Amino acid sequence: MFKRVRIINKNKIERRIIILSIINSTTLIGITGYKVEVQVDVTNNLEKWEIVGLPDISVRESKERVRAAIKNSGYELHGKRILINLAPAEIKKEGAVFDLAIAIGILSNIGIVRNRLINNYAFLGELSLDGTLNSISGILPMCIELKRLGIKKVIVPIERTKEAAIVKGLEVYGAESLRQVVDFLNGDTTIEKEESNAEKLMKKDRTISIDFDEIVGQENVKRALEIAAARRS
C-alpha cells in the first residue's frame, strides 16, 4: 500500500490519500510463469467493478466469482467502486488463477485483512461462489518464477501444496477457503507450512515397466530405440 500527493497548480496542493492494495500473483505463458501485480483501488461510490490489464473472458468473469465468494465468506462490500489492474498490461492474462489475489486485495484495501507484510506473499487460486479455494493447473512453473523474483511465501489451494513445495526455499501454505486465508493472514488461525519434497522426489524409484507391446504404431521410433539399446550393451 502507498500514499500519493496530487498537485493541482502552483498555488494550491490537494492532499488526497489513495490506498492501493498491490498483491503478488502469476500467470502462465506457455509453460513459463510471469509475475503479475494485482492492483486494487476501492472507493465509496455507486457499486461498480472493472478489471483492466489485458484480461481474457475468464479473468473478467472473476469479478462475479470473487464478489459472491466475499459475500458468502461473511464480508460486506455494499456501495463500493472497485478497480482492478493486472500489471504489466502488455501480458495477456488468462484463467481463474487471480481470484484469490483479487479477493485479498479488496479485503486488504477495506481493512478486513490487517497484515501489513502482505507483500511477502503471493496468492494463487480459483474461488468458488461459496468461498472455497479450488485447484488450478500450472502451479510449479508459477512458483519457480516467484522464487526467482525473491518472493518468500505463497498461498495455494490445498490440493496443490505438494507440487508447489517442489520449489526449494519457498514457504508453501495450502488453504481450503478464502475465510481461512483471511484468518491466517490476520493471525486468527494457523496453517502448517508444507515441507519441501524436492529431495524426496529426486530419490524416488522411477523404474518404468512399459513394454513395446503396449505402444501402438511408432515402428520407426521403436526400431531406433532397439538399435540404441543394442549398441549400449
C-alpha positions as CSV (number, residue, x, y, z in Angstrom):
1,M,0.0,0.0,0.0
2,F,1.1,3.6,-0.5
3,K,0.1,7.2,-0.3
4,R,0.2,9.8,-3.1
5,V,0.1,13.6,-3.2
6,R,-1.6,15.2,-6.2
7,I,-0.5,18.8,-7.2
8,I,-3.4,20.8,-8.7
9,N,-1.5,24.0,-9.6
10,K,1.4,26.1,-8.3
11,N,-0.6,27.8,-5.6
12,K,-2.7,25.0,-4.3
13,I,-2.0,21.5,-3.3
14,E,-4.7,19.0,-2.7
15,R,-3.6,16.2,-0.4
16,R,-5.5,13.1,-1.2
17,I,-4.7,9.8,0.3
18,I,-5.1,7.0,-2.2
19,I,-4.7,3.5,-0.8
20,L,-3.8,0.8,-3.3
21,S,-3.6,-2.8,-2.5
22,I,-0.8,-4.5,-4.5
23,I,-0.9,-8.2,-4.4
24,N,1.6,-10.7,-5.9
25,S,0.3,-13.3,-8.3
26,T,1.5,-15.0,-11.5
27,T,0.2,-16.1,-14.9
28,L,1.4,-18.6,-17.5
29,I,2.6,-18.0,-21.0
30,G,3.1,-21.5,-22.4
31,I,4.8,-23.3,-19.6
32,T,6.6,-20.3,-18.2
33,G,5.5,-18.3,-15.2
34,Y,5.3,-14.5,-15.2
35,K,4.8,-12.3,-12.2
36,V,1.6,-10.2,-12.2
37,E,0.8,-7.4,-9.7
38,V,-2.9,-7.3,-8.8
39,Q,-3.5,-3.6,-8.0
40,V,-6.8,-2.9,-6.3
41,D,-8.4,0.6,-5.7
42,V,-11.7,0.7,-3.7
43,T,-13.7,3.9,-3.3
44,N,-17.1,4.7,-1.8
45,N,-19.3,5.3,-4.9
46,L,-22.0,3.6,-6.9
47,E,-21.3,-0.1,-6.9
48,K,-19.2,-1.0,-9.9
49,W,-16.4,-3.4,-10.7
50,E,-13.9,-3.1,-13.5
51,I,-10.8,-5.2,-14.4
52,V,-8.1,-3.8,-16.8
53,G,-4.7,-5.0,-17.8
54,L,-5.4,-7.3,-20.8
55,P,-7.7,-9.8,-19.1
56,D,-9.4,-12.5,-21.2
57,I,-13.1,-13.5,-20.7
58,S,-12.3,-16.0,-17.9
59,V,-10.5,-13.3,-15.9
60,R,-13.3,-10.8,-16.5
61,E,-15.7,-13.3,-15.1
62,S,-13.7,-13.5,-11.9
63,K,-15.4,-10.4,-10.6
64,E,-18.7,-12.3,-10.2
65,R,-16.9,-15.3,-8.6
66,V,-15.0,-13.0,-6.2
67,R,-18.0,-10.9,-5.4
68,A,-20.0,-13.9,-4.4
69,A,-17.1,-15.6,-2.6
70,I,-16.5,-12.4,-0.5
71,K,-20.2,-12.1,0.4
72,N,-20.6,-15.8,1.2
73,S,-17.5,-15.7,3.4
74,G,-19.2,-13.2,5.6
75,Y,-17.8,-9.9,4.4
76,E,-19.7,-6.9,3.1
77,L,-19.0,-4.8,0.0
78,H,-22.0,-2.6,-0.5
79,G,-21.7,0.6,-2.4
80,K,-18.0,0.2,-3.5
81,R,-16.4,1.1,-6.8
82,I,-13.7,-1.4,-7.4
83,L,-11.0,-1.0,-10.0
84,I,-8.6,-3.9,-10.5
85,N,-5.5,-3.5,-12.7
86,L,-3.4,-6.6,-13.7
87,A,0.1,-5.3,-14.3
88,P,2.1,-5.4,-16.6
89,A,-0.7,-4.6,-19.1
90,E,1.2,-6.0,-22.2
91,I,0.9,-9.6,-21.0
92,K,-2.4,-11.3,-21.7
93,K,-4.0,-12.7,-18.5
94,E,-5.9,-16.0,-18.7
95,G,-7.7,-18.3,-16.4
96,A,-9.0,-18.1,-12.8
97,V,-5.7,-18.1,-11.0
98,F,-6.1,-14.4,-9.9
99,D,-9.4,-15.0,-8.0
100,L,-7.7,-15.3,-4.6
101,A,-5.3,-12.4,-5.2
102,I,-8.2,-10.1,-6.2
103,A,-10.2,-11.0,-3.2
104,I,-7.3,-10.5,-0.8
105,G,-6.5,-7.2,-2.5
106,I,-10.1,-6.0,-2.0
107,L,-10.3,-7.2,1.6
108,S,-6.9,-5.6,2.4
109,N,-8.0,-2.3,0.9
110,I,-11.1,-2.0,3.1
111,G,-9.3,-3.1,6.2
112,I,-10.5,-6.6,6.7
113,V,-7.1,-8.1,6.0
114,R,-4.8,-6.3,8.5
115,N,-1.5,-8.0,7.7
116,R,1.0,-5.2,6.7
117,L,3.6,-7.7,5.4
118,I,1.2,-9.0,2.7
119,N,3.8,-8.2,0.0
120,N,5.9,-11.1,1.3
121,Y,3.2,-13.4,-0.1
122,A,1.9,-14.5,-3.4
123,F,-1.7,-15.8,-3.9
124,L,-2.7,-18.4,-6.4
125,G,-6.1,-20.0,-6.7
126,E,-9.7,-20.0,-8.1
127,L,-12.6,-19.2,-5.9
128,S,-16.0,-21.0,-5.8
129,L,-19.1,-18.9,-5.1
130,D,-19.1,-20.2,-1.5
131,G,-15.5,-19.1,-0.9
132,T,-13.9,-22.5,-1.4
133,L,-10.5,-22.4,-2.9
134,N,-10.3,-24.6,-6.0
135,S,-7.3,-26.3,-7.6
136,I,-5.6,-24.8,-10.6
137,S,-3.0,-26.0,-13.1
138,G,0.5,-24.7,-13.7
139,I,1.4,-24.2,-10.0
140,L,5.0,-25.5,-10.4
141,P,6.3,-23.0,-13.1
142,M,4.4,-20.2,-11.3
143,C,6.2,-21.0,-8.1
144,I,9.6,-21.3,-9.8
145,E,9.1,-17.7,-11.1
146,L,8.0,-16.4,-7.7
147,K,11.1,-17.9,-6.1
148,R,13.4,-16.4,-8.8
149,L,11.9,-13.0,-8.1
150,G,12.6,-13.3,-4.3
151,I,9.1,-13.8,-3.1
152,K,9.4,-16.0,0.1
153,K,5.8,-17.2,0.7
154,V,2.9,-18.5,-1.4
155,I,-0.6,-19.5,-0.6
156,V,-2.2,-22.1,-2.9
157,P,-5.2,-24.4,-3.0
158,I,-4.5,-27.2,-0.5
159,E,-4.6,-29.8,-3.3
160,R,-1.5,-28.2,-4.9
161,T,0.8,-27.8,-1.9
162,K,3.0,-30.8,-2.6
163,E,3.5,-29.6,-6.2
164,A,4.4,-26.1,-5.1
165,A,6.7,-27.4,-2.4
166,I,9.0,-28.9,-5.0
167,V,10.5,-25.4,-5.3
168,K,13.1,-25.4,-2.6
169,G,13.3,-22.3,-0.4
170,L,9.7,-21.3,-0.9
171,E,7.3,-21.3,2.0
172,V,4.1,-23.0,0.8
173,Y,0.8,-22.8,2.7
174,G,-2.2,-24.7,1.5
175,A,-5.7,-23.3,2.2
176,E,-9.2,-24.6,1.7
177,S,-11.2,-21.3,1.6
178,L,-11.0,-17.5,1.4
179,R,-12.1,-17.3,5.0
180,Q,-9.2,-19.5,6.1
181,V,-6.7,-17.3,4.2
182,V,-8.0,-14.1,5.8
183,D,-7.9,-15.6,9.3
184,F,-4.4,-16.9,8.6
185,L,-3.1,-13.5,7.4
186,N,-4.7,-11.8,10.4
187,G,-3.1,-14.3,12.9
188,D,-6.5,-15.7,13.9
189,T,-5.7,-19.3,12.8
190,T,-2.6,-21.2,11.7
191,I,-1.8,-23.1,8.5
192,E,1.0,-25.6,8.6
193,K,3.8,-24.9,6.1
194,E,4.3,-27.7,3.6
195,E,7.8,-29.0,3.8
196,S,9.9,-29.1,0.6
197,N,9.8,-32.5,-1.1
198,A,12.3,-31.9,-3.9
199,E,14.9,-34.2,-2.5
200,K,12.4,-37.0,-1.8
201,L,11.1,-36.8,-5.3
202,M,14.7,-37.0,-6.7
203,K,15.4,-40.2,-4.7
204,K,12.1,-41.8,-5.7
205,D,12.4,-45.0,-7.7
206,R,11.5,-44.2,-11.3
207,T,11.6,-47.7,-12.7
208,I,9.5,-47.9,-15.9
209,S,7.6,-51.1,-16.6
210,I,6.1,-50.2,-20.0
211,D,6.6,-52.8,-22.8
212,F,6.7,-52.1,-26.5
213,D,3.7,-54.3,-26.9
214,E,1.6,-51.6,-25.2
215,I,2.6,-49.0,-27.8
216,V,0.5,-48.8,-31.0
217,G,2.4,-47.8,-34.1
218,Q,5.6,-45.7,-33.9
219,E,7.6,-48.6,-35.5
220,N,10.5,-46.4,-36.6
221,V,10.8,-44.9,-33.1
222,K,10.8,-48.3,-31.5
223,R,13.3,-49.6,-34.0
224,A,15.6,-46.7,-33.2
225,L,15.3,-47.4,-29.5
226,E,16.2,-51.1,-30.0
227,I,19.3,-50.2,-32.0
228,A,20.4,-47.7,-29.4
229,A,19.9,-50.2,-26.6
230,A,21.8,-52.9,-28.6
231,R,24.7,-50.5,-29.1
232,R,24.9,-49.6,-25.4
233,S,25.0,-53.3,-24.5
